[in-house]
Amino acid sequence: MDSTFVLVHSPSVGPSTWAPVAESLERRGHAAVVPDLTGVTAGEAPYWPRVVETVRAATPGTRVVLAGHSNAGLFLPLIKEGLDGRVVACVFADAHLPPRDGLVKAADDGFLPFLRDLAGPDGMLPRWTDWWDEEDVVALLPDPATRVRVAAEQPRLPLDYYTQSLPVPAGWDDVRCSMLWYGPPYDTIAEEAARRGWPVTRLPGQHLHQVIDPEGVTDALLKLSGKS
């Protein structure tokens, strides 16, 4: 049975951040889906069960290669558990790594003061691209049309998305795990992946490099997942 690549975007952004890679995979004869997680924080916390259910609903009954970008990496253990033993590989693409078990938050404690300053009186954060200077956002994306598309689909997340703890089921990393990183600050995370004995590949670029160079990222995903 062939595997489906399930490309999991950070809930901070939207599915268009993975869409070019999904298209590249499909051109090469690989099935790929990008579940839309932009609505997972609608309703009461905790939010992670809606992440898992949304991915389950979008995933066919094949074997699965999971690829998570940015803080979506923290959800991969729970998603893997929710896919009932069908996951054969996990690739972390410029993504945060969960611990081997226990609990983890979507933001480090040192980043929370920045987020609290951004949050409005209703506890909601601005869209992710509005956190940064415009010139920094321009450098992340290849052209004005892409910037408009990525910005338009972003949800506004509640601050507690970043402060609530996610459970990490023990044994989640019993399949092929690997790390693809583009640049700082994910260099230190790549070092941790290497300490775990995982294959690590660097493809130099900015944090949304999969939108800039989908063919190069596709090459890396196929190699790291053992599907090339």
N, CA and C of each residue as an Amber inpcrd file, in Angstrom:
protein
   684
   0.8460000  -1.1940000   0.0000000   0.0000000   0.0000000   0.0000000
   0.8820000   1.2450000   0.0000000   0.6290000   2.1870000  -0.9120000
   1.3870000   3.4210000  -0.9490000   1.0220000   4.2930000   0.2480000
   1.9500000   5.2000000   0.5830000   1.7330000   6.1130000   1.7060000
   1.1930000   7.4480000   1.2090000   0.4020000   8.0810000   2.0520000
  -0.0610000   9.4440000   1.8160000   0.7620000  10.3940000   2.6690000
   1.2560000  11.4610000   2.0610000   1.9210000  12.5170000   2.8200000
   0.8440000  13.4310000   3.4000000   0.8170000  13.5360000   4.7150000
  -0.1140000  14.4210000   5.4060000   0.7060000  15.5920000   5.9260000
   0.5130000  16.7440000   5.3090000   1.3190000  17.9360000   5.5650000
   0.5540000  18.8290000   6.5340000   1.0680000  18.9620000   7.7400000
   0.3460000  19.6270000   8.8260000   0.9180000  21.0260000   9.0170000
   0.0930000  22.0190000   8.7560000   0.5530000  23.3990000   8.9290000
   0.3720000  23.8400000  10.3730000   1.1460000  24.8280000  10.7660000
   0.9440000  25.4360000  12.0750000  -0.4400000  26.0600000  12.1280000
  -1.1790000  25.8960000  13.2370000  -2.4570000  26.5970000  13.3580000
  -2.3220000  28.1200000  13.3400000  -1.0920000  28.6360000  13.4370000
  -0.8770000  30.0790000  13.3520000  -1.0680000  30.6090000  11.9370000
  -0.9190000  29.7190000  10.9490000  -1.0680000  30.1290000   9.5530000
  -2.1570000  29.2630000   8.9110000  -2.0280000  28.9890000   7.6160000
  -3.0680000  28.2180000   6.9570000  -2.5090000  27.2100000   5.9780000
  -3.3770000  26.4710000   5.2920000  -2.9310000  25.3670000   4.4450000
  -2.1390000  25.7850000   3.2200000  -2.2490000  27.0510000   2.7910000
  -1.4750000  27.4520000   1.6120000   0.0220000  27.4300000   1.8750000
   0.4290000  27.3680000   3.1460000   1.8620000  27.2740000   3.4400000
   2.4380000  25.9070000   3.0910000   1.5760000  24.8980000   2.9050000
   2.0270000  23.5750000   2.4530000   1.5390000  23.2340000   1.0440000
   0.6070000  23.9980000   0.5040000  -0.0270000  23.6210000  -0.7630000
   0.9670000  23.4200000  -1.9080000   1.9980000  24.2720000  -2.0650000
   2.9240000  24.0410000  -3.1820000   3.6730000  22.7160000  -3.0720000
   3.9810000  22.2800000  -1.8480000   4.6620000  20.9940000  -1.6720000
   3.7010000  19.8500000  -1.9800000   2.4510000  19.9700000  -1.5510000
   1.4620000  18.9360000  -1.8850000   1.3350000  18.7820000  -3.3970000
   1.3040000  19.8960000  -4.1090000   1.2100000  19.8380000  -5.5680000
   2.4490000  19.1910000  -6.1700000   3.6230000  19.5080000  -5.6240000
   4.8670000  18.9070000  -6.1110000   4.8770000  17.4020000  -5.8800000
   4.4450000  16.9740000  -4.6980000   4.3720000  15.5370000  -4.4190000
   3.4330000  14.8320000  -5.3910000   2.2850000  15.4360000  -5.6350000
   1.3080000  14.8090000  -6.5280000   1.8400000  14.7210000  -7.9580000
   2.5750000  15.7380000  -8.4020000   3.1690000  15.6710000  -9.7450000
   4.1470000  14.5070000  -9.8600000   4.7300000  14.1200000  -8.7430000
   5.6970000  13.0230000  -8.7450000   5.0460000  11.6670000  -8.4480000
   3.7320000  11.6550000  -8.3580000   3.0280000  10.3950000  -8.1810000
   2.7470000   9.9900000  -6.7540000   2.9110000  10.9220000  -5.8010000
   2.6560000  10.6360000  -4.3910000   1.3560000  11.3110000  -3.9560000
   0.5400000  10.6100000  -3.2010000  -0.6690000  11.2130000  -2.6390000
  -0.2920000  12.1680000  -1.5110000  -0.9970000  13.2970000  -1.4430000
  -0.7090000  14.2900000  -0.4030000  -1.9910000  15.0190000  -0.0280000
  -2.1450000  15.3020000   1.2580000  -3.2640000  16.1070000   1.7410000
  -2.7300000  17.1480000   2.7160000  -3.4220000  18.2820000   2.7550000
  -3.0930000  19.3560000   3.6970000  -4.3590000  19.6630000   4.4860000
  -4.5400000  19.0660000   5.6600000  -5.7280000  19.3680000   6.4630000
  -5.7740000  20.8520000   6.8290000  -6.9540000  21.4210000   6.8180000
  -7.1500000  22.8360000   7.1400000  -7.4080000  22.9740000   8.6380000
  -6.4170000  23.5080000   9.3500000  -6.5060000  23.6420000  10.8080000
  -6.8870000  25.0470000  11.2490000  -7.3400000  25.8860000  10.3290000
  -7.5840000  27.2750000  10.6980000  -8.7600000  27.4480000  11.6550000
  -9.5920000  26.4140000  11.8140000 -10.7400000  26.5460000  12.7140000
 -10.6060000  25.8170000  14.0310000  -9.4080000  25.3000000  14.3370000
  -9.3090000  24.4010000  15.4930000  -9.4370000  25.1090000  16.8350000
  -9.2630000  26.4330000  16.8700000  -9.4120000  27.1200000  18.1520000
 -10.8050000  27.7170000  18.3280000 -11.7170000  27.4270000  17.4150000
 -13.1060000  27.8450000  17.6130000 -13.7240000  26.9520000  18.6830000
 -14.2100000  27.5560000  19.7360000 -14.7490000  26.7710000  20.8450000
 -13.7830000  26.7480000  22.0150000 -14.1600000  26.0040000  23.0200000
 -13.3960000  25.9820000  24.2600000 -12.1320000  25.1320000  24.1300000
 -11.1320000  25.4880000  24.9480000  -9.9350000  24.6610000  25.0730000
 -10.3060000  23.3750000  25.8260000  -9.5240000  22.2910000  25.6650000
  -8.2830000  22.1910000  24.8940000  -8.5540000  22.0950000  23.3960000
  -7.5580000  22.5370000  22.6250000  -7.7040000  22.6000000  21.1790000
  -7.1380000  21.3740000  20.4700000  -6.2140000  20.6820000  21.1350000
  -5.5250000  19.5980000  20.4310000  -6.4680000  18.4800000  19.9620000
  -7.5610000  18.1440000  20.6860000  -8.4360000  17.0990000  20.1280000
  -9.0250000  17.4800000  18.7700000  -9.2890000  18.7900000  18.5540000
  -9.8200000  19.2080000  17.2590000  -8.7480000  19.1350000  16.1760000
  -7.4810000  19.3810000  16.5550000  -6.3920000  19.1820000  15.5910000
  -6.3660000  17.7270000  15.1370000  -6.3920000  16.8100000  16.0970000
  -6.3270000  15.3830000  15.7700000  -7.5240000  14.9700000  14.9240000
  -8.7090000  15.3880000  15.3010000  -9.9110000  14.9780000  14.5690000
  -9.9270000  15.5660000  13.1580000  -9.4740000  16.8090000  13.0090000
  -9.4320000  17.4220000  11.6800000  -8.4750000  16.6690000  10.7650000
  -7.3200000  16.2900000  11.2960000  -6.3640000  15.5370000  10.4790000
  -6.9180000  14.1530000  10.1530000  -7.5070000  13.4970000  11.1300000
  -8.1090000  12.1670000  10.8820000  -9.1450000  12.2380000   9.7580000
  -9.9820000  13.2570000   9.8080000 -11.0600000  13.3690000   8.8250000
 -10.5370000  13.6100000   7.4120000  -9.3590000  14.2320000   7.3070000
  -8.8010000  14.5620000   5.9920000  -7.8830000  13.4840000   5.4430000
  -7.5740000  12.4640000   6.2450000  -6.5570000  11.4820000   5.8840000
  -7.2000000  10.1910000   5.3920000  -6.7990000   9.7060000   4.2110000
  -7.3450000   8.4320000   3.7240000  -6.8060000   7.2580000   4.5330000
  -7.3490000   6.0850000   4.3030000  -7.0030000   4.9100000   5.1010000
  -5.7610000   4.1870000   4.6290000  -4.7480000   4.9350000   4.2470000
  -3.4770000   4.3760000   3.7950000  -2.4500000   4.4670000   4.9110000
  -1.2540000   3.9790000   4.6300000  -0.1300000   4.3390000   5.4780000
   0.1430000   5.8320000   5.3080000   0.7870000   6.4320000   6.3130000
   0.8990000   7.8890000   6.3560000   2.3310000   8.3000000   6.6740000
   2.8090000   9.2970000   5.9310000   3.9930000  10.0650000   6.3210000
   3.4910000  11.4050000   6.8430000   3.7550000  11.6930000   8.1080000
   3.3830000  12.9780000   8.6980000   4.5300000  13.9620000   8.5410000
   4.2220000  15.1730000   8.0910000   5.2080000  16.2530000   8.0570000
   4.5840000  17.4670000   8.7190000   5.2110000  17.9530000   9.7830000
   4.6910000  19.0950000  10.5150000   5.6330000  20.2690000  10.4250000
   5.0810000  21.4630000  10.2330000   5.8720000  22.6890000  10.1350000
   5.6480000  23.5610000  11.3650000   6.7180000  24.1620000  11.8580000
   6.6730000  25.1190000  12.9560000   6.0590000  24.4550000  14.1930000
   5.1170000  25.1310000  14.8780000   4.6090000  24.5060000  16.1070000
   3.6490000  23.3520000  15.8420000   3.3460000  23.0730000  14.5790000
   2.5940000  21.8480000  14.2770000   3.3790000  20.6050000  14.6570000
   4.7090000  20.7250000  14.7310000   5.5070000  19.5790000  15.1450000
   5.1050000  19.0420000  16.5040000   4.6320000  19.9160000  17.3760000
   4.2630000  19.4810000  18.7240000   3.0170000  18.6010000  18.7270000
   2.2160000  18.6860000  17.6660000   0.9950000  17.8760000  17.5810000
   1.2290000  16.5090000  16.9440000   2.3840000  16.2940000  16.3220000
   2.5690000  15.0480000  15.5770000   2.4170000  13.7990000  16.4400000
   2.9160000  13.7660000  17.6930000   2.6890000  12.5550000  18.4920000
   1.2060000  12.2460000  18.7000000   0.4050000  13.2710000  18.9780000
  -1.0290000  13.0560000  19.1830000  -1.7160000  12.6550000  17.8830000
  -1.3110000  13.2780000  16.7750000  -1.8820000  12.9030000  15.4800000
  -1.5160000  11.4650000  15.1470000  -0.2600000  11.1110000  15.3770000
   0.1740000   9.7330000  15.1140000  -0.6810000   8.7480000  15.9050000
  -0.8930000   9.0330000  17.1890000  -1.7220000   8.1610000  18.0190000
  -3.1400000   8.0690000  17.4560000  -3.6580000   9.1880000  16.9560000
  -5.0190000   9.2090000  16.4350000  -5.1930000   8.5050000  15.1030000
  -4.0850000   8.1980000  14.4240000  -4.1700000   7.5300000  13.1250000
  -3.9680000   6.0250000  13.2300000  -4.0390000   5.5050000  14.4320000
  -4.2170000   4.0600000  14.6520000  -3.1450000   3.1940000  13.9970000
  -1.8880000   3.5460000  14.2040000  -0.8030000   2.6890000  13.7460000
  -0.4800000   2.7790000  12.2730000  -1.0500000   3.7470000  11.5590000
  -0.8060000   3.8470000  10.1150000   0.3750000   4.7390000   9.7580000
   0.9200000   5.4610000  10.7410000   2.0290000   6.3840000  10.4600000
   3.3310000   5.6020000  10.3630000   4.0500000   5.8020000   9.2560000
   5.3180000   5.1030000   9.0350000   6.5180000   6.0240000   9.1700000
   6.3000000   7.3380000   9.1740000   7.4140000   8.2810000   9.3050000
   6.8750000   9.6310000   9.7480000   7.7010000  10.3570000  10.5080000
   7.3970000  11.7280000  10.9250000   8.5670000  12.6140000  10.5190000
   8.2780000  13.6780000   9.7750000   9.2980000  14.6410000   9.3740000
   8.9430000  15.9850000  10.0010000   9.8950000  16.5650000  10.7010000
   9.7200000  17.8640000  11.3440000  10.3920000  18.9070000  10.4560000
   9.5950000  19.7650000   9.8210000  10.0960000  20.7390000   8.8600000
  10.1670000  22.1140000   9.5180000  11.3930000  22.5400000   9.8570000
  11.5780000  23.7940000  10.5900000  10.5530000  23.8660000  11.7180000
  10.5250000  22.7800000  12.4840000   9.4420000  22.5650000  13.4500000
   9.9880000  22.3230000  14.8450000   9.1410000  22.6020000  15.8250000
   9.4650000  22.2910000  17.2150000   9.3760000  20.7880000  17.4430000
  10.2660000  20.2850000  18.2810000  10.2750000  18.8620000  18.6140000
   9.5800000  18.6360000  19.9450000   8.6710000  17.6850000  20.0200000
   8.0900000  17.3160000  21.3080000   9.1130000  16.5370000  22.1330000
   8.9420000  16.5180000  23.4440000   9.7520000  15.5990000  24.2490000
   9.3360000  14.1610000  23.9550000  10.0550000  13.2170000  24.5200000
   9.7260000  11.8090000  24.2760000   8.4000000  11.4260000  24.9370000
   8.0300000  12.1230000  26.0150000   6.7230000  11.9320000  26.6470000
   6.5090000  13.0920000  27.5990000   5.3640000  13.1190000  28.2480000
   5.0870000  14.1730000  29.2230000   4.1560000  15.2330000  28.6740000
   4.4990000  16.4950000  28.9260000   3.6890000  17.6350000  28.5110000
   4.5770000  18.6540000  27.8100000   3.9720000  19.4340000  26.9130000
   4.7180000  20.4830000  26.2210000   3.7480000  21.6100000  25.8830000
   4.2700000  22.8360000  25.8480000   3.4720000  23.9980000  25.4520000
   3.8940000  24.4670000  24.0680000   2.9960000  25.1740000  23.3890000
   3.2750000  25.6540000  22.0390000   4.2470000  26.8210000  22.0160000
   4.5140000  27.4340000  23.1590000   5.4790000  28.5350000  23.2210000
   6.3530000  28.3600000  24.4480000   7.6310000  28.6710000  24.2850000
   8.5390000  28.6640000  25.4230000   8.1560000  29.7750000  26.3960000
   8.4750000  29.5690000  27.6640000   8.1410000  30.5760000  28.6750000
   8.7610000  31.9300000  28.3470000   9.9540000  31.9280000  27.7630000
  10.6190000  33.1870000  27.4480000   9.9350000  33.9870000  26.3530000
   9.0870000  33.3390000  25.5620000   8.3790000  34.0110000  24.4690000
   7.0260000  34.5500000  24.9070000   6.5480000  34.0990000  26.0590000
   5.1960000  34.4720000  26.4810000   5.0260000  35.9640000  26.7660000
   6.0160000  36.6710000  27.3500000   5.8140000  38.1140000  27.5300000
   5.5510000  38.8480000  26.2150000   6.2510000  38.4610000  25.1560000
   6.0110000  39.0540000  23.8330000   4.5680000  38.8100000  23.3980000
   4.0840000  37.5850000  23.5800000   2.7170000  37.2590000  23.1780000
   1.6920000  37.9960000  24.0330000   1.9520000  38.0860000  25.3270000
   0.9960000  38.7840000  26.2060000   0.8860000  40.2560000  25.8280000
   1.9950000  40.8560000  25.4060000   1.9500000  42.2520000  24.9740000
   1.1430000  42.4260000  23.6880000   1.1280000  41.3970000  22.8500000
   0.3770000  41.4640000  21.5960000  -1.1200000  41.2390000  21.7810000
  -1.4960000  40.4700000  22.7920000  -2.8940000  40.0690000  22.9610000
  -3.7800000  41.2650000  23.2880000  -4.9860000  41.2510000  22.7290000
  -5.9490000  42.2920000  23.0300000  -6.6810000  42.0240000  24.3310000
  -7.5560000  42.9400000  24.7480000  -8.3220000  42.7450000  25.9860000
  -9.1690000  41.4740000  25.9810000  -9.5140000  40.9950000  24.7910000
 -10.3150000  39.7700000  24.6770000  -9.4640000  38.5100000  24.6970000
  -8.1450000  38.6700000  24.8960000  -7.2590000  37.5150000  24.9330000
  -6.8850000  36.9690000  23.5730000  -7.2530000  37.6780000  22.5040000
  -6.9520000  37.2170000  21.1510000  -5.6980000  37.9070000  20.6220000
  -4.9090000  37.1450000  19.8780000  -3.6960000  37.6650000  19.2600000
  -3.9830000  38.1720000  17.8510000  -3.1690000  39.1040000  17.3550000
  -3.2720000  39.4530000  15.9370000  -2.8900000  38.2560000  15.0610000
  -3.1460000  38.3640000  13.7810000  -2.6770000  37.3450000  12.8540000
  -1.1480000  37.2440000  12.9190000  -0.6370000  36.0520000  12.6720000
   0.7970000  35.8030000  12.8580000   1.6590000  36.7680000  12.0600000
   1.3040000  37.0570000  10.8020000   2.1410000  37.9600000  10.0150000
   2.0990000  39.3890000  10.5350000   1.1130000  39.7170000  11.3660000
   1.0530000  41.0510000  11.9550000   1.9070000  41.1770000  13.2160000
   2.5340000  40.0930000  13.6290000   3.4460000  40.1700000  14.7720000
   4.7750000  40.8270000  14.3950000   5.0920000  40.8230000  13.0980000
   6.4430000  41.1560000  12.6520000   6.4310000  42.3980000  11.7660000
   7.6090000  43.0100000  11.5930000   7.7340000  44.1390000  10.6780000
   7.4420000  43.6920000   9.2460000   6.8960000  44.6010000   8.4680000
   6.4780000  44.2420000   7.1100000   7.6380000  43.7170000   6.2730000
   8.8210000  44.3280000   6.4170000   9.9480000  43.8660000   5.6010000
  10.3500000  42.4370000   5.9400000  10.1470000  42.0380000   7.1940000
  10.4480000  40.6530000   7.5700000   9.4550000  39.6850000   6.9240000
   8.2050000  40.0770000   6.8570000   7.1870000  39.2270000   6.2320000
   7.4240000  39.1350000   4.7290000   7.8040000  40.2410000   4.1090000
   8.0970000  40.2360000   2.6720000   9.1880000  39.2280000   2.3500000
  10.1920000  39.1250000   3.2340000  11.3010000  38.1920000   2.9930000
  10.8750000  36.7340000   3.1070000   9.7620000  36.4720000   3.7840000
   9.3130000  35.0950000   3.9960000   8.5950000  34.5000000   2.7950000
   8.0410000  35.3430000   1.9310000   7.1070000  34.8710000   0.9040000
   7.5370000  35.3800000  -0.4680000   7.2470000  34.6200000  -1.5360000
   7.9030000  34.8850000  -2.8100000   7.3590000  36.0530000  -3.6210000
   6.1030000  36.4590000  -3.3940000   5.5150000  37.4830000  -4.2560000
   4.2930000  38.0720000  -3.5540000   3.8170000  39.2470000  -4.0210000
   2.6770000  39.8870000  -3.3550000   1.4240000  39.0280000  -3.3230000
   1.1430000  38.2930000  -4.3950000  -0.0760000  37.4770000  -4.4110000
  -0.0320000  36.4020000  -3.3340000   1.1250000  35.7830000  -3.1560000
   1.2570000  34.7650000  -2.1050000   1.1170000  35.3910000  -0.7300000
   1.7000000  36.5780000  -0.5510000   1.5780000  37.2510000   0.7530000
   0.1170000  37.5300000   1.0790000  -0.6350000  37.9910000   0.0960000
  -2.0570000  38.2700000   0.3220000  -2.7950000  36.9840000   0.6800000
  -2.5200000  35.9060000  -0.0420000  -3.2130000  34.6360000   0.2000000
  -2.8900000  34.0810000   1.5810000  -1.6110000  34.0820000   1.9450000
  -1.2140000  33.5510000   3.2530000  -1.8050000  34.3970000   4.3740000
  -1.7600000  35.7180000   4.2180000  -2.2870000  36.5940000   5.2640000
  -3.7940000  36.4320000   5.4190000  -4.5020000  36.2780000   4.3020000
  -5.9650000  36.2580000   4.3520000  -6.5140000  35.0400000   5.0720000
  -5.8200000  33.9040000   5.0070000  -6.3710000  32.6870000   5.6050000
  -5.9430000  32.4800000   7.0540000  -5.0720000  33.3430000   7.5720000
  -4.6090000  33.1490000   8.9460000  -5.7310000  33.3890000   9.9440000
  -5.8540000  32.5290000  10.9410000  -6.7860000  32.8120000  12.0290000
  -6.1400000  33.7380000  13.0610000  -6.9610000  34.3380000  13.8610000
  -6.4660000  34.9880000  15.0850000  -6.6050000  33.9610000  16.2060000
  -5.4990000  33.6500000  16.8270000  -5.5030000  32.6200000  17.8610000
  -5.6570000  33.2360000  19.2410000  -6.2720000  32.5150000  20.1650000
  -6.3050000  32.9670000  21.5550000  -4.9390000  32.7750000  22.1980000
  -4.6230000  33.6420000  23.1300000  -3.3450000  33.5240000  23.8320000
  -3.2010000  32.1540000  24.4710000  -4.2960000  31.5830000  24.9690000
  -4.1520000  30.3100000  25.6810000  -3.8200000  29.1380000  24.7560000
  -3.8890000  29.3380000  23.4430000  -3.3560000  28.3130000  22.5390000
  -1.8810000  28.0620000  22.8460000  -1.1800000  29.1210000  23.2080000
   0.2630000  29.0200000  23.4520000   0.6080000  28.6810000  24.8980000
  -0.3340000  28.8050000  25.8050000  -0.0210000  28.5720000  27.2180000
  -0.5050000  27.2220000  27.7250000  -1.4550000  26.5920000  27.0390000
  -1.9650000  25.3090000  27.5150000  -1.0190000  24.1760000  27.1460000
  -0.9800000  23.1780000  27.9790000  -0.0630000  22.0530000  27.7830000
  -0.6900000  20.9870000  26.8860000   0.1420000  20.4260000  26.0180000
  -0.2590000  19.3070000  25.1670000   0.3100000  18.0270000  25.7470000
  -0.4740000  16.9740000  25.8540000   0.0890000  15.6880000  26.2750000
   0.9210000  15.0820000  25.1460000   1.9860000  14.3930000  25.5360000
   2.8560000  13.7240000  24.5590000   2.8600000  12.2340000  24.8870000
   2.1890000  11.4110000  24.0910000   2.1290000   9.9790000  24.4030000
   3.4910000   9.3160000  24.2640000   3.8580000   8.5230000  25.2490000
   5.1360000   7.8070000  25.2090000   5.1570000   6.8420000  24.0330000
   6.3420000   6.6830000  23.4380000   6.5050000   5.7430000  22.3400000
   6.1360000   6.2900000  20.9810000   5.8090000   7.5830000  20.9030000
   5.3880000   8.1450000  19.6200000   6.5030000   8.0960000  18.5770000
   7.7600000   8.0910000  19.0300000   8.8920000   8.1510000  18.1040000
   9.4370000   6.7630000  17.7690000   8.5470000   5.7630000  17.7510000
   8.9670000   4.4060000  17.4010000   8.9240000   4.1550000  15.8940000
   8.7040000   5.2070000  15.1080000   8.7800000   5.1210000  13.6490000
   9.9480000   5.9870000  13.1800000  10.2060000   5.9810000  11.9000000
  11.2810000   6.7940000  11.3360000  10.9740000   8.2730000  11.5800000
  11.8430000   8.9580000  12.3020000  11.6850000  10.3880000  12.5770000
  12.8950000  11.1310000  12.0250000  12.6710000  12.3430000  11.5370000
  13.7520000  13.1110000  10.9310000  13.4390000  14.5930000  11.0260000
  14.4600000  15.3970000  10.7340000  14.3430000  16.8490000  10.8640000
  14.8570000  17.5200000   9.5990000  14.0470000  18.4170000   9.0570000
  14.4520000  19.3180000   7.9830000  14.4300000  20.7250000   8.5540000
  15.5680000  21.4130000   8.4680000  15.5700000  22.7800000   9.0030000
  16.0940000  23.7400000   7.9500000  15.5940000  24.9900000   8.0660000
  15.9310000  26.0180000   7.0940000  16.9660000  26.9990000   7.6360000
  16.8250000  27.4150000   8.8730000  17.7360000  28.4040000   9.4250000
  17.4280000  28.6720000  10.8820000  18.2110000  29.5770000  11.5230000
  17.9820000  29.9290000  12.9260000  16.5550000  30.4360000  13.1160000
  15.9580000  30.1910000  14.2880000  16.5200000  29.5630000  15.4990000
  16.4040000  28.0430000  15.5290000  16.0670000  27.4330000  14.3970000
  15.8550000  25.9830000  14.3880000  17.1600000  25.1990000  14.3270000
  18.2860000  25.9070000  14.3210000  19.5710000  25.2060000  14.3870000
  19.7120000  24.4460000  15.6960000  19.2810000  25.0490000  16.7960000
  19.3950000  24.3560000  18.0840000  18.4390000  23.1660000  18.1560000
  17.2880000  23.2790000  17.5070000  16.3490000  22.1570000  17.4710000
  16.9070000  21.0390000  16.5980000  17.5650000  21.4090000  15.5060000
  18.2050000  20.3970000  14.6590000  19.2950000  19.6590000  15.4250000
  20.0040000  20.3730000  16.2840000  21.0290000  19.7170000  17.1050000
  20.3950000  18.6920000  18.0400000  19.2390000  19.0250000  18.6040000
  18.5360000  18.0720000  19.4720000  18.0880000  16.8530000  18.6750000
  17.5880000  17.0730000  17.4560000  17.1870000  15.9430000  16.6170000
  18.3770000  15.0340000  16.3340000  19.5300000  15.6320000  16.0740000
  20.7310000  14.8250000  15.8250000  21.1290000  14.0400000  17.0630000
  20.9780000  14.6630000  18.2480000  21.2970000  13.9370000  19.4880000
  20.3780000  12.7340000  19.6740000  19.1670000  12.8270000  19.1600000
  18.2460000  11.6870000  19.2460000  18.5730000  10.6000000  18.2170000
  19.5490000  10.8640000  17.3730000  19.9290000   9.8890000  16.3610000
  19.1160000   9.9530000  15.0860000  18.3950000  11.0400000  14.8820000
  17.5560000  11.1830000  13.6970000  18.3690000  11.6890000  12.5100000
  17.9890000  11.3480000  11.2880000  18.5440000  12.0260000  10.1150000
  18.1490000  13.5080000  10.1350000  19.0990000  14.3740000   9.8190000
  18.8680000  15.8180000   9.8150000  19.3910000  16.3780000   8.4940000
  18.5760000  17.1860000   7.8350000  18.9590000  17.8280000   6.5820000
  18.7010000  19.3150000   6.6920000  19.6370000  20.1150000   6.1670000
  19.3980000  21.5540000   6.0950000  19.1560000  21.9720000   4.6570000
  18.1270000  22.7740000   4.4760000  17.8370000  23.4240000   3.2020000
  17.7810000  24.9170000   3.5100000  18.8580000  25.6670000   3.2530000
  18.9280000  27.0540000   3.7260000  17.7810000  27.9150000   3.2000000
  17.1550000  28.6340000   4.1110000  16.0600000  29.5100000   3.7280000
  15.3940000  30.1230000   4.9410000  14.3160000  30.8560000   4.6910000
  13.5170000  31.4650000   5.7440000  12.4810000  30.4570000   6.2510000
  11.7040000  30.8730000   7.2420000  10.8370000  29.9350000   7.9570000
   9.7170000  29.3540000   7.0870000   9.3200000  30.0370000   6.0340000
   8.2900000  29.5100000   5.1290000   8.9230000  29.0640000   3.8100000
  10.0870000  28.4460000   3.9020000  10.8380000  28.0990000   2.6950000
  10.0830000  27.1120000   1.8130000   9.1570000  26.3480000   2.3810000
   8.3930000  25.4110000   1.5590000   7.5090000  26.1340000   0.5460000
   7.2290000  27.4130000   0.7830000   6.4900000  28.2110000  -0.1930000
   7.4420000  28.7770000  -1.2470000   8.6590000  29.0890000  -0.8410000
   9.6690000  29.6490000  -1.7450000  10.2220000  28.5810000  -2.6860000
  10.5510000  27.4200000  -2.1360000  11.2260000  26.3550000  -2.8880000
  10.5250000  25.0180000  -2.6490000   9.3050000  24.8760000  -3.1500000
   8.5800000  23.6250000  -2.8810000   9.2600000  22.3950000  -3.4730000
   9.9470000  22.5510000  -4.5920000  10.6020000  21.3850000  -5.1890000
  11.7530000  20.9050000  -4.3180000  12.5450000  21.8370000  -3.8020000
  13.6350000  21.4480000  -2.9140000  13.1370000  20.8230000  -1.6290000
  12.0580000  21.3720000  -1.0780000  11.4880000  20.8070000   0.1450000
  10.8970000  19.4280000  -0.1400000  10.2710000  19.2600000  -1.2840000
   9.7420000  17.9440000  -1.6570000  10.8640000  16.9230000  -1.7640000
  11.9620000  17.3060000  -2.4120000  13.1220000  16.4060000  -2.4890000
  13.5410000  15.9540000  -1.0930000  13.6250000  16.9210000  -0.1690000
  14.0770000  16.6070000   1.1900000  13.0790000  15.7100000   1.9150000
  11.7770000  15.9860000   1.7790000  10.7640000  15.1510000   2.4340000
  10.8310000  13.7110000   1.9340000  10.9840000  13.5410000   0.6420000
  11.0470000  12.1850000   0.0870000  12.2740000  11.4410000   0.6040000
  13.3930000  12.1310000   0.6610000  14.6120000  11.4910000   1.1510000
  14.5020000  11.1610000   2.6320000  14.0690000  12.1280000   3.4420000
  14.0260000  11.9190000   4.8880000  12.9930000  10.8650000   5.2840000
  11.9210000  10.7630000   4.5390000  10.8750000   9.7870000   4.8670000
  11.1580000   8.4080000   4.2890000  12.2390000   8.2930000   3.5160000
  12.5680000   7.0090000   2.8990000  11.6930000   6.6690000   1.7160000
  11.0520000   7.6860000   1.1080000  10.1390000   7.4390000  -0.0110000
  10.7030000   7.8860000  -1.3500000  11.9600000   8.3100000  -1.3990000
  12.5460000   8.7580000  -2.6700000  13.0000000   7.5680000  -3.5000000
